[in-house]
Amino acid sequence: MGSNLKFLGVLLLLYLWVTPSSSDPSVQAHDYLRFADVERHCQPVLSSAAALADDSYRPTRMKYELSFEKGDWHQDADAAPLMPFDGSDVPVGGARQTLSPLLLSTFVITHVDEGHRAAMAVNVSGVLTLSISRKSRDPETGPYLPLRSLSPEFKLSPGTTRLKIIFEGVYTENADGEKVLCMVGNALLPKRSAGGAGPWDWAKSFRRSSFLSPVTADDSVLLVLRYPKELTLTTRAVVGEMRSTRATSAAAYFDPVQLVSQLFSIYQYRSDDLVAGACSPLPSIGDADNALGSRARHQYNGSNLREVLERYGYGLQGVVITLPKRHCNSTATGGAACRSLGPFEVDRAAEEEELAGVSIQMQDLRCYRDTAGTVRVSVVFRAIPPWEDRCAAVRRSGVSGTTLSAEGVWAASAGQACLVACRGVGNETCHFRVCLYMPMTFSITRRSVLLGRITSIDAPAAGEAAQPSLSFGLGLSLPQFWFDGERLAFAYNYTKVKRAGELLRRCESTYGLREIVAMWVPLRYPRADRYIGDEKRSLLILADELALRFTTRPSMFTPEWMEQPALHLEVIFAGQVSDRYMARVNDAPTTVSSVASNRLVNVSAVLTAFGQFRVTSPVVSLEGVYNPEDGRMYLVGCWDVGFRRRNSSTASMNDLDEGMDCSIEVKVQYPPTTAHWFIWSAAKVHIASTRNAGDPLRFDTMKLQAVPIGYPQPRPGEISRKLVNGVLSVTLQSAAVAAALSQLRHLKMHADVAPYVSLVMLGVQALGLGTPLVMGMEALLARPTSRSDAAAMPPMASSGLTYALAASRPYQSIDLAVKVLSLAAVAVTLRVGLKVRRSRARALARSSPLEPGRVPGDGMVLVYHCAAHFIVFVLILALSGGQQAMTVEQQVALMQDLFLLPQAVGNAAWRVNCRPLAEGYYLGVTAARLLPRAYDAVRPPAAVGDSVESVSASRRVFCDAGDVVVPCVAVLLALAVFVQQRWNYAIVGWMGVAEQRKLQHVF
């Protein structure tokens, strides 16, 4: 019988390899060349294969159902490790906690032999990527990569090791429906050191630029992956093994690698017996959680559980944990108690303080309504310890002791979901119950839109304590998207408004510059009067306008695990209104709004830290009042102080409100909305603690600035920016025309000083004034910079913006005005230059042939001018690290900023004792060129992105050397010309210059 099965397997493989892959020319060709290796190593798999059903959609389904990303891998033995890891990416003495490297595996089916309809197997090829990385956030590969880009690969860098292996083999199915992939692969394996302290001694030297990692090509790699027949509660993972087929004594041999990952195809609800055993009878809400019991009278009892959670819960990215009643005991024998948190088992022993930083993520939440009307729920809970990178961990798909696979039902009538949960893989681990509730009432200390509790189903053994439960909550957020379904009528209980009102009364007695300006200038602040007679919509618009993003991030309010987070203040409730997406047709506006636009408005807000990939973490809950008359908001804040309370006094602990410190006072002073779209205005935020000095929970008062990100704009931000730039360009060109006319009048009144006007200076002016005719009007506003970013030039217009500007009549009128003024300015400047040239010709004709030097010339002036700008060019190129040089627009703009340089050099070279330039000319042009730089100090940011760095960088107008040096040099040149024209005669005399070398043009 065994020989017959072997013969059948050989015939099957011969058929698969000999028959052409596909007759369809559109199908990508692929050669399967390792027939003999597959036949030899995959014989056990082939011998147990069953007949495959005829399925024309199998290739497409296989690429989707058999691929997985960021699963887990490990080696049980450590005699022959697979690859090294370099941990030198961690800075020495860093303040942040060192992240543990994650062992992640990604497998992608790259080709399925569509041309064969073999009875028992199908040719397949794929790519397996194994990595060891602290921060594996990017996708490893994609399911449809071109084959020519796939080749074995090994990469080693600080903090990351990646091994890519190319496989080909067969896909089979067993009689019980199990799907199996058996494949042989080609890899570039790192060589282990023959002798020394460790197998990877050479990795200590790999950072040298000339060092190449020693690798060996190996084709003796076998991969077997086993997939369940269908995805259920106990069979929702793929498990597999990769091993070397070489002898254990071979240099390329490595210990077997175990792989496991979740699958994300169609889920089947097959665990009714387990659910009934865990959830019958349904647990009581009041018994589940004391804090929830007071909110149980108003909970969600609809049927759209998944949509509601995704809309109101930050896309299920942030779940906050409430610590279990019995904490980890670090003194337990062997530290075993420190390896678990409720039902979760972490991969290393940890102290209680570390476990307090564990968070839970909900993955692959699915809801399905069956024919009987029952809403079935399945979800995976993943515990993320603080020593794992949060942004990478939320994308993991491995199955281990830190994961709970859960399935159950949503009892809408009771307003809760009850699920049975299994830790790891298999039905023998389903010993836990998960209860989920959605309260509809909120307060400053109760902000969770989802509350959950995980308990053990099994009764404790005799003499043993019951396993502690684990409670967690998902914080309420702003609605994330439009939801054309049921809308939740949340209610908010304001408990700190009285304290906020007292803070308002204490601050009303202050009288400053803001109040003085308000007496003379009508200032307007955000208020609820956008829609007359529509109270809800007006409050929603007000809540959006009160949103802020901070330009700095206090360390105490930013999670340690989050890199470069942006701190936001978001108003969740304005009055009792929170839903941001309201259809006007469904609203019933009142005839008269019950909220006066100048009346105090109760607000509930939250300080939230936003990290990369939209991972969020609520920091401080806020509640108070907003006064639309003066744009001030007074708030009381509560935050979870965590384990800081361990060092606090008994009095401090008694002051906590449901475990939160509510001794925070926040004052926000919003800028006027009147001119925010063209003048920079930041909100001022004061955060203070009311605790006494010496209290461990007290912190120093912080004075911060924040950007209003919801203020209304009359037109899109970039269009407004272009219009303002156009007005600046009109001002520059108008000033240039006026200055040139004043110089022309000056030369008519004092014709004898015309030869001493530098033609190089006039040429620079004419060149700069004419750039709008060729490069656009914003070329006038270009400026050099030593940074290699786009701060020196206005942002390039996109196709949509270009179309909007073309359709904007104000912009087109401004553009036409700039062009007309440019022509006029160039014409008048050329007229001045012609007058200077003629006057020099007449002076040269009258001068003695023996004294030609008495007539000024610009040869030496041009040499000095070009040399100075060449030095500046090289300096900027060096400061930018050779990455960016000045553009033509920037070079021309720099010459315009320093247009007086040729005149100052000429005055010194010609020993001028007269006033060639009118003061209105050089002082007026200098002041006009400084105007755009002065406006940059109050200009709003060009763009507001997710990162706080984009705001702070755009506001640091004077942090760049060019922004300080160029204006200062321009002012110094104007001062030098002023001194030269008034006292050059005396200066030359002090220098002892012979009398006959002085020019006598004095007036």
SULBEL-V739452 format. One record per helix or strand of 2 or more residues. SS is the DSSP state (alpha for helix, beta for strand). FROM is the first residue (numbers start at 1). LEN is the number of residues. Records with the same first field share a line. If there is no record, write none. Layout:
SS: FROM-LEN  FROM-LEN
This chain:
alpha: 2-17  35-7  43-5  58-8  147-3  201-5  272-8  285-4  290-4  305-8  314-3  333-7  352-4  390-4  427-3  497-11  513-8  535-11  555-3  584-3  612-3  642-6  650-5  717-33  751-6  759-11  772-4  777-5  790-3  799-8  809-38  852-3  859-21  888-10  901-10  919-18  948-8  961-30  995-3
beta: 68-7  102-11  122-12  153-5  160-14  179-12  215-13  237-8  257-6  319-4  340-2  344-2  359-11  375-10  403-9  416-8  432-6  441-3  448-9  470-6  491-2  548-3  566-9  601-10  616-12  632-8  660-10  683-7  702-7
